[in-house]
Structure formats: C-alpha cells, structure tokens
C-alpha cells in the first residue's frame, strides 16, 4: 500500500462515505469548476454531521443506531433505483462479483463499516462536535498502525515520530476537554479503529484482486449488509426504548431530509474524486474539520479551552505534514504567496494606492486576524456565551431539545 493510498483513505473516511481506490469513470459536466465540487462536498459533509447532532440533541431523536439504520435503508433503496435509471453506478459492471467474493470481502467489510457508523453516531450522545473532530485527527495514525500490523506498509522511524506528534496533539486536546466523557471517547476511538481496519481490508481483499469501487458502488454493495447488521444491533439496544411518538417529535420530513443529505454526500464524493487530486482532497478534509469546530462553537456555544486550542493546532500541523509532506507544503505555500502578491500588485496598480497605504491596510488585516484568533481562544473560556446563544437562536430557530 502506498502512502498516497493510505492518506486519501484515512482522511476522506466519513460518517456516511467509503473511500474509493481510484477515480471513477462517470461522465460529469465539464463546464463546472472544481471549486463547485469541493464546496459541495464540504457543505454536505459538514451538514450531515451537524444535522445528525441536531436531530439527536435538539429534536430528541436519541436513537443513533436506528438513525444509522434508516440512512442505510434509504441508501439501499436509492442506489438500487439509481442503478436502473442513471449511469452513476455503471462502475459496478467492472466488479466481478461472485458469491465467494461477496462472503469473503463484502460481508466482513460491510460489518466493519456498520460498526464504524454506529460508533460515529453513538458518540453524538456524549461529546461535542468540536471535540469529536479533534479526536478524528488521529484517524491516519490508526490506519498506518493497522497497515503495519497487516504487513502491507513498511514501518519507519520518521513516520512513527510523525504519528506520535499527532497523538500528542490529540492527547492535549483530550486533557483540555471540559465536558470529557470516557464512554464517548471510547466510542469515537472504536469508530476510528473499525474504520481503519475496514480501509486496510479493502486494500487487502478487493484492491489487490483488481476490484476498484467508488463511493456509490461501495454503498450499493455494503448498504444492504450494513442495514441488516444495524437492525440486529438496534433490536436489543434501542427497540425496547423506542416510541413512535419520537418519530413525530423529530419530524417525518426532517428524517427524510436527513437521509437525503447523507446520501447526497456520497454523490458529491463521486464527482469530487473525478475532479481533484488526492492532495486537494486531503486539504479539503482538514478544512472541513476546522469549519466543523467553528460551527460547533457558534451553534452549541461549545467551550474550547486554551489547552484544546493548542493541542488541536499541534495535531493539525502534524496531520498536514503527514499527509502532504514538507516539499509539497513549501511548494503550495510559495505558490499561494506568489499568487497573492500578483493579485495584490495588479489590484494596486489599478487602484494606484500609495505603498504606505498598502502597508497600512496589510497591517490592519493582520491585526484583525490576530484579534479573531485571540477571541476564539477567549470564547472557550466562557467569554461571549451570550452572543453565542443569540447566534444559536437565529440558526436553530429557537427550537428547544
């Protein structure tokens, strides 16, 4: 397994989306800019996580296993319909699916996928979205260690120190968590481990046999297995506590919309993979996690301590270095700096601003950025909670849980 393969799988693994092994061959509109697909994937990915958290906390639908099961049942029906009415699932024709392959690969991978999804939704009962995203920074570590255990990746001291750096950042963020829950922490770690084993098994059982799947084709095969598995889990764990009145309380329309949003994430993943490189996808995944932390603070006024802020920064720094590499980091930084300078010079020439005024504007912008960052740290210590409550009322509409 190559490093790029590990990176793309580890970083793009999501609550509702499997990571493909290669770019699909679906035909898509060439008139749309890649930014559209990047924005769509980030939007639906974050919306799925925030929507799930909101349903569980604010609408009182505290049945994460049943919610996951509903997503998978919807995905099963939707993929079957799409396979017969669209070309988005034509990639399944390249899969030489047999009964032996289904039992040997699809079923065990589907069971791991189901366990990962259940753990990922169960954790919403115990932890904040911001802290969940901080813990997910350790996902590449779990994938790499699993690859070492399966002997499909050669260990190296450089990679080991890199992942220890990430783990140290996650540990700092965990120690700084104000509302820490051991149960929620274990659920999240379990979800990361299940997902890591699933991704490595995809490489071992499918990719090595030449069986390549994009997210929709993966969902086409895995969703029925996962739905059946979740039903078996939900019967002893949540069926006895479930009341049909909770469906009406959550809202039938909202539950349908929630399943559609989760499914749209998989559709966006297909087009994103066909339009971008693994480097872009990696950086988009990191940006997505940062935006989720910000959204969690704004909507649920989650408190973030200074220790968490530092720990998450360390983990993100290690994650970027692990995923991109030093040479690419320098190249991307120089490219962005050159682009920004060219844009600034061209705008300056057009507007003919004096150099002194340009420097003053630049310093003002830098000061604003620093003030915003400092305010974000102070936000976690309790300052600004009244403003956060007002923002929450505007966004959520004042709905009480």
C-alpha positions as CSV (number, residue, x, y, z in Angstrom):
1,X,0.0,0.0,0.0
2,X,1.4,3.4,-0.9
3,X,1.5,6.5,1.3
4,X,-0.9,8.3,-1.0
5,X,-3.4,5.4,-0.8
6,X,-3.2,5.5,3.0
7,X,-3.6,9.2,3.2
8,X,-6.6,9.5,0.9
9,X,-8.4,6.6,2.6
10,X,-7.7,7.9,6.1
11,X,-8.6,11.5,5.6
12,X,-11.7,11.0,3.4
13,X,-13.3,8.3,5.5
14,X,-16.5,9.9,6.8
15,X,-19.6,9.0,8.7
16,X,-21.5,8.2,5.6
17,X,-19.0,7.7,2.9
18,X,-16.5,5.0,2.0
19,X,-13.2,5.8,0.4
20,X,-12.7,4.6,-3.2
21,X,-9.5,3.1,-4.5
22,X,-9.4,5.0,-7.8
23,X,-11.2,7.8,-9.7
24,X,-14.5,6.6,-11.1
25,X,-15.3,6.9,-14.8
26,X,-18.7,8.5,-14.5
27,X,-19.3,11.2,-17.0
28,X,-19.9,14.6,-15.4
29,X,-20.3,18.1,-16.6
30,X,-17.0,19.6,-17.7
31,X,-18.4,23.1,-17.6
32,X,-18.4,23.3,-13.8
33,X,-15.3,24.5,-12.0
34,X,-13.7,22.1,-9.5
35,X,-14.4,24.6,-6.7
36,X,-18.1,23.8,-7.1
37,X,-17.5,20.1,-6.3
38,X,-15.1,20.9,-3.5
39,X,-17.7,23.3,-1.9
40,X,-20.5,20.8,-2.4
41,X,-18.6,18.0,-0.7
42,X,-17.6,20.2,2.3
43,X,-21.1,21.5,2.5
44,X,-22.9,18.1,2.5
45,X,-20.2,16.5,4.7
46,X,-20.5,19.1,7.4
47,X,-24.3,19.4,7.0
48,X,-24.6,15.6,7.6
49,X,-22.6,15.7,10.8
50,X,-24.4,18.8,12.1
51,X,-27.8,17.5,11.1
52,X,-27.2,14.2,12.9
53,X,-26.1,16.0,16.0
54,X,-29.1,18.4,15.9
55,X,-31.6,15.6,15.5
56,X,-30.1,13.7,18.4
57,X,-29.7,16.6,20.8
58,X,-32.2,19.3,19.8
59,X,-35.1,17.2,18.3
60,X,-34.9,14.4,20.9
61,X,-34.3,11.5,18.5
62,X,-31.8,9.8,20.7
63,X,-31.6,6.6,18.7
64,X,-28.2,6.8,16.9
65,X,-28.3,3.1,15.8
66,X,-31.8,3.4,14.4
67,X,-30.8,6.7,12.7
68,X,-27.8,5.0,11.0
69,X,-30.1,2.1,10.0
70,X,-32.5,4.5,8.4
71,X,-29.7,6.1,6.4
72,X,-28.6,2.7,5.2
73,X,-32.1,1.6,4.2
74,X,-32.6,4.8,2.3
75,X,-29.2,4.3,0.6
76,X,-30.1,0.7,-0.3
77,X,-33.3,1.9,-2.0
78,X,-31.7,4.9,-3.6
79,X,-28.7,3.0,-5.1
80,X,-31.0,0.3,-6.5
81,X,-33.1,3.0,-8.2
82,X,-30.1,4.8,-9.5
83,X,-28.5,1.6,-10.8
84,X,-31.6,1.2,-13.0
85,X,-32.2,4.8,-14.0
86,X,-28.8,6.5,-14.2
87,X,-25.2,5.9,-15.3
88,X,-23.7,6.9,-11.9
89,X,-23.4,3.2,-10.9
90,X,-22.0,1.9,-14.1
91,X,-18.8,1.3,-12.3
92,X,-20.4,-1.8,-10.7
93,X,-20.2,-3.5,-14.1
94,X,-16.4,-3.6,-13.7
95,X,-16.7,-5.6,-10.5
96,X,-16.5,-9.3,-10.9
97,X,-18.9,-10.0,-8.1
98,X,-19.4,-13.7,-7.1
99,X,-20.9,-15.4,-4.1
100,X,-17.5,-16.3,-2.8
101,X,-16.2,-12.7,-3.1
102,X,-19.4,-11.3,-1.5
103,X,-19.0,-13.6,1.5
104,X,-15.2,-13.2,1.7
105,X,-14.9,-9.5,1.2
106,X,-18.2,-7.5,1.1
107,X,-19.8,-9.1,4.2
108,X,-16.8,-8.6,6.6
109,X,-16.1,-5.1,5.2
110,X,-19.8,-4.2,5.4
111,X,-19.9,-5.3,9.1
112,X,-16.9,-3.2,9.9
113,X,-18.5,-0.3,8.0
114,X,-21.7,-0.8,10.1
115,X,-19.7,-0.8,13.3
116,X,-17.9,2.3,12.4
117,X,-21.1,4.2,11.5
118,X,-22.8,3.1,14.7
119,X,-19.9,4.2,16.9
120,X,-19.7,7.5,14.9
121,X,-23.3,8.3,15.6
122,X,-23.4,7.0,19.2
123,X,-20.6,9.4,20.1
124,X,-23.0,12.4,19.5
125,X,-24.8,11.4,22.7
126,X,-21.7,12.1,24.8
127,X,-19.3,14.5,23.1
128,X,-19.4,17.9,21.3
129,X,-18.9,18.1,17.6
130,X,-15.7,20.1,18.1
131,X,-14.1,17.5,20.4
132,X,-15.2,14.7,18.0
133,X,-13.3,16.4,15.1
134,X,-10.3,16.8,17.3
135,X,-10.2,13.1,18.1
136,X,-10.7,12.3,14.4
137,X,-7.3,13.9,13.7
138,X,-5.9,10.5,15.0
139,X,-7.5,8.6,12.2
140,X,-4.4,8.4,9.9
141,X,-2.5,7.1,12.9
142,X,-4.9,4.2,13.3
143,X,-4.8,3.4,9.5
144,X,-1.0,3.4,9.5
145,X,-0.7,1.2,12.6
146,X,-3.2,-1.2,11.1
147,X,-1.3,-1.3,7.8
148,X,1.9,-2.1,9.7
149,X,0.1,-4.9,11.6
150,X,-1.1,-6.4,8.3
151,X,2.4,-6.0,6.9
152,X,1.3,-4.0,3.9
153,X,3.3,-1.0,4.9
154,X,6.9,-0.9,6.0
155,X,7.5,0.8,9.4
156,X,9.8,3.7,9.6
157,X,11.1,5.9,12.5
158,X,10.2,9.1,10.6
159,X,6.6,8.1,10.2
160,X,6.5,6.8,13.8
161,X,7.7,10.2,15.2
162,X,5.2,12.0,12.9
163,X,2.2,10.0,14.2
164,X,3.4,10.4,17.8
165,X,3.4,14.1,17.2
166,X,-0.3,13.9,16.1
167,X,-1.2,11.6,19.1
168,X,0.4,14.2,21.4
169,X,-1.7,16.9,20.0
170,X,-4.9,14.8,20.3
171,X,-3.9,13.9,23.9
172,X,-3.5,17.6,24.8
173,X,-6.9,18.3,23.3
174,X,-8.4,15.5,25.3
175,X,-6.9,16.7,28.6
176,X,-8.3,20.1,27.9
177,X,-11.8,18.9,27.1
178,X,-14.2,20.4,29.8
179,X,-17.1,18.0,29.3
180,X,-15.0,14.9,28.8
181,X,-16.9,11.6,28.7
182,X,-15.0,8.3,28.8
183,X,-17.9,6.4,27.2
184,X,-18.0,8.9,24.3
185,X,-14.2,8.8,24.0
186,X,-14.2,5.0,23.7
187,X,-17.0,5.1,21.1
188,X,-15.0,7.5,19.0
189,X,-11.8,5.5,19.3
190,X,-13.8,2.4,18.5
191,X,-15.2,4.0,15.4
192,X,-11.7,5.1,14.2
193,X,-10.3,1.6,14.8
194,X,-13.2,-0.1,12.9
195,X,-12.8,2.3,10.0
196,X,-9.0,1.8,9.9
197,X,-9.4,-2.0,9.7
198,X,-12.1,-1.6,7.1
199,X,-9.9,0.6,4.9
200,X,-7.0,-1.8,5.1
201,X,-9.3,-4.8,4.4
202,X,-10.5,-3.0,1.3
203,X,-6.9,-2.9,0.1
204,X,-6.2,-6.5,1.1
205,X,-9.4,-8.2,-0.1
206,X,-10.5,-6.0,-3.0
207,X,-7.8,-3.7,-4.4
208,X,-5.2,-6.4,-4.6
209,X,-7.6,-8.5,-6.7
210,X,-8.2,-5.6,-9.1
211,X,-11.6,-4.8,-7.7
212,X,-11.9,-1.0,-7.6
213,X,-15.0,0.8,-6.2
214,X,-16.1,4.4,-6.0
215,X,-18.2,5.6,-3.0
216,X,-21.6,4.9,-4.7
217,X,-20.7,1.5,-5.9
218,X,-19.3,0.7,-2.4
219,X,-22.6,1.9,-0.9
220,X,-24.5,-0.2,-3.5
221,X,-22.9,-3.4,-2.1
222,X,-22.4,-2.5,1.5
223,X,-25.6,-0.8,2.4
224,X,-27.8,-3.9,2.5
225,X,-25.3,-5.8,4.7
226,X,-24.9,-2.7,7.0
227,X,-28.7,-2.2,7.2
228,X,-29.3,-5.8,8.2
229,X,-26.4,-5.6,10.8
230,X,-27.8,-2.4,12.3
231,X,-31.3,-3.9,12.6
232,X,-29.8,-6.8,14.6
233,X,-27.9,-4.3,16.8
234,X,-30.9,-2.0,17.2
235,X,-33.3,-4.7,18.4
236,X,-31.6,-5.4,21.7
237,X,-30.1,-1.9,22.2
238,X,-32.8,0.6,21.2
239,X,-36.0,-1.2,20.2
240,X,-37.3,-1.5,23.8
241,X,-36.9,2.2,24.4
242,X,-38.2,3.4,21.1
243,X,-41.6,5.2,20.9
244,X,-43.3,6.0,17.7
245,X,-44.1,9.4,19.2
246,X,-40.4,10.2,18.9
247,X,-40.7,9.9,15.1
248,X,-43.4,12.6,15.1
249,X,-41.4,14.7,17.5
250,X,-38.3,14.6,15.3
251,X,-40.5,15.2,12.2
252,X,-41.0,12.7,9.4
253,X,-40.0,15.3,6.8
254,X,-36.8,16.1,8.7
255,X,-35.8,12.4,9.0
256,X,-36.4,12.0,5.2
257,X,-34.4,15.2,4.5
258,X,-31.6,13.9,6.9
259,X,-31.3,10.6,4.9
260,X,-31.3,12.5,1.6
261,X,-28.5,14.8,2.8
262,X,-26.4,11.8,4.0
263,X,-26.9,10.2,0.6
264,X,-26.0,13.4,-1.3
265,X,-22.7,13.3,0.5
266,X,-21.9,10.1,-1.4
267,X,-23.0,11.5,-4.7
268,X,-20.7,14.6,-4.1
269,X,-17.8,12.3,-3.2
270,X,-18.1,10.6,-6.6
271,X,-17.8,13.9,-8.5
272,X,-15.1,15.3,-6.2
273,X,-12.9,12.3,-6.8
274,X,-13.2,12.7,-10.5
275,X,-12.3,16.4,-10.4
276,X,-9.5,16.7,-7.9
277,X,-6.2,15.2,-6.8
278,X,-5.5,13.4,-3.5
279,X,-3.6,16.4,-2.2
280,X,-6.7,18.7,-2.8
281,X,-8.9,16.1,-1.1
282,X,-6.6,15.9,1.9
283,X,-6.5,19.7,2.4
284,X,-10.3,19.8,1.9
285,X,-10.7,17.2,4.6
286,X,-8.6,19.3,7.0
287,X,-10.5,22.5,6.1
288,X,-13.8,20.6,6.7
289,X,-12.8,19.6,10.2
290,X,-11.8,23.2,11.1
291,X,-15.1,24.5,9.8
292,X,-16.9,21.9,11.9
293,X,-15.2,23.0,15.0
294,X,-16.1,26.7,14.3
295,X,-19.7,25.7,13.6
296,X,-19.9,23.7,16.8
297,X,-18.8,26.8,18.8
298,X,-21.3,29.0,17.0
299,X,-24.4,26.7,17.2
300,X,-24.0,24.9,20.5
301,X,-21.6,27.5,22.1
302,X,-19.1,24.7,22.8
303,X,-16.4,25.8,25.3
304,X,-12.9,25.2,23.9
305,X,-10.1,25.6,26.4
306,X,-6.7,27.1,25.6
307,X,-5.1,23.6,26.0
308,X,-7.5,22.2,23.5
309,X,-6.8,25.0,21.1
310,X,-3.0,24.3,21.3
311,X,-3.5,20.5,21.1
312,X,-5.7,20.7,18.1
313,X,-3.2,23.1,16.4
314,X,-0.4,20.6,17.1
315,X,-2.5,17.7,15.7
316,X,-3.4,19.6,12.6
317,X,0.2,20.6,12.0
318,X,1.3,17.0,12.2
319,X,-1.6,15.9,10.1
320,X,-0.8,18.3,7.3
321,X,2.9,17.2,7.4
322,X,1.9,13.6,7.4
323,X,-0.5,13.9,4.5
324,X,1.3,16.4,2.3
325,X,5.0,16.2,3.1
326,X,7.4,19.0,3.6
327,X,8.3,19.6,-0.1
328,X,4.7,19.9,-1.1
329,X,3.9,22.2,1.9
330,X,6.7,24.5,0.8
331,X,5.6,24.4,-2.8
332,X,2.0,25.1,-2.0
333,X,2.9,27.9,0.4
334,X,5.2,29.6,-2.1
335,X,2.6,29.2,-4.8
336,X,-0.1,30.8,-2.7
337,X,2.2,33.6,-1.6
338,X,3.2,34.3,-5.3
339,X,-0.5,34.2,-6.3
340,X,-1.5,36.6,-3.5
341,X,1.3,39.0,-4.3
342,X,0.5,39.1,-8.0
343,X,-3.2,39.7,-7.2
344,X,-2.2,42.4,-4.8
345,X,0.1,44.1,-7.2
346,X,-2.4,44.0,-10.0
347,X,-5.1,45.5,-7.8
348,X,-2.7,48.0,-6.5
349,X,-1.7,49.1,-10.0
350,X,-5.4,49.5,-11.0
351,X,-6.3,51.5,-7.9
352,X,-2.9,53.3,-7.7
353,X,-2.8,53.1,-3.9
354,X,0.4,54.6,-2.4
355,X,2.8,52.0,-1.0
356,X,2.4,53.4,2.5
357,X,-1.4,53.0,2.4
358,X,-1.0,49.4,1.1
359,X,1.3,48.5,4.0
360,X,-1.2,50.1,6.5
361,X,-4.0,48.1,5.0
362,X,-1.9,44.9,5.2
363,X,-1.0,45.5,8.9
364,X,-4.7,46.3,9.7
365,X,-5.8,43.0,8.1
366,X,-3.1,41.1,10.1
367,X,-4.2,42.7,13.3
368,X,-7.8,41.7,12.6
369,X,-6.8,38.1,12.0
370,X,-4.9,38.1,15.3
371,X,-7.8,39.6,17.2
372,X,-10.2,37.0,15.8
373,X,-7.8,34.1,16.8
374,X,-7.4,35.5,20.3
375,X,-11.2,36.0,20.6
376,X,-11.7,32.4,19.6
377,X,-9.4,31.2,22.4
378,X,-11.2,33.5,24.9
379,X,-14.5,32.2,23.6
380,X,-13.7,28.8,25.0
381,X,-13.1,30.2,28.5
382,X,-16.6,31.5,28.8
383,X,-16.5,34.9,27.2
384,X,-19.1,35.6,24.6
385,X,-21.6,32.9,25.6
386,X,-24.5,35.4,25.4
387,X,-23.6,36.2,21.8
388,X,-23.3,32.5,21.0
389,X,-26.8,31.9,22.4
390,X,-28.1,34.6,20.2
391,X,-26.5,33.1,17.1
392,X,-27.8,29.7,18.1
393,X,-31.4,31.1,18.3
394,X,-31.0,32.6,14.9
395,X,-29.6,29.4,13.3
396,X,-31.6,26.7,15.1
397,X,-34.7,28.8,15.2
398,X,-35.1,28.7,19.0
399,X,-36.1,25.1,19.0
400,X,-35.7,23.5,22.4
401,X,-34.4,20.0,22.8
